């Protein structure tokens, strides 16, 4: 009898789920997958104490807010981990059909696609349960609508899924997911590819454009000044 293991999937988003004048053009979710969350978190925890000892106050590893020096140290430490499996799903929001132009519907679309990817990669392996850990970005009402949408999608897959909401800032594995997510967003939204290049050298990281077959623009995009 094969031993069943729990796969922890830490999910972090970049961009926003809005469709106004100041919204982002892109939205994406990145999954950082690990069977050993304590082991992967330990590397960043050690870095946090090293920074603390050096007098740094840049101790929350959130790529948008970190200094360039801290970003480099975090990326270097992530690249010391054993080869990780990372998957990013992204879209050009201008191709989002009006049906999905709300946070619960758009996030549900992403979560369903992510569930199918996880099922395709690990469906025939020793995984007994998959825990999907989302950042707490939804309001209570939005979360309820999201869960109502996602549960039937996940229930139809081979693997057993459990959905949790947990703030990224409170989990070092979530902060690893944040770095991958932010890096891809920087490439797509700002044309800065150096962070993706740095993280791609070591890890098994693929990206999927969910609207790659789309030809219709339903939203004109943000207004750039």
Protein Blocks (a to p, Z undefined) as FASTA:
>chain_A
ZZddddddddddedjfbfbfkbcfbdcddddddfblmlmmmmmmmmmmmmmmnopablbc
cfklpcfklmmmmmmmmmmpccdddddddddfklpcfklmcfklmmmmmmmmmmmmmmmm
mmmmmbfbdcdddddfbcfklmmmmmmmmmmmmmmpmbdcddddddfklofklmmmmmmm
mmmmmmmmnopaklmmmmmmmmccddddfklmpcbdfbgbjadZZ
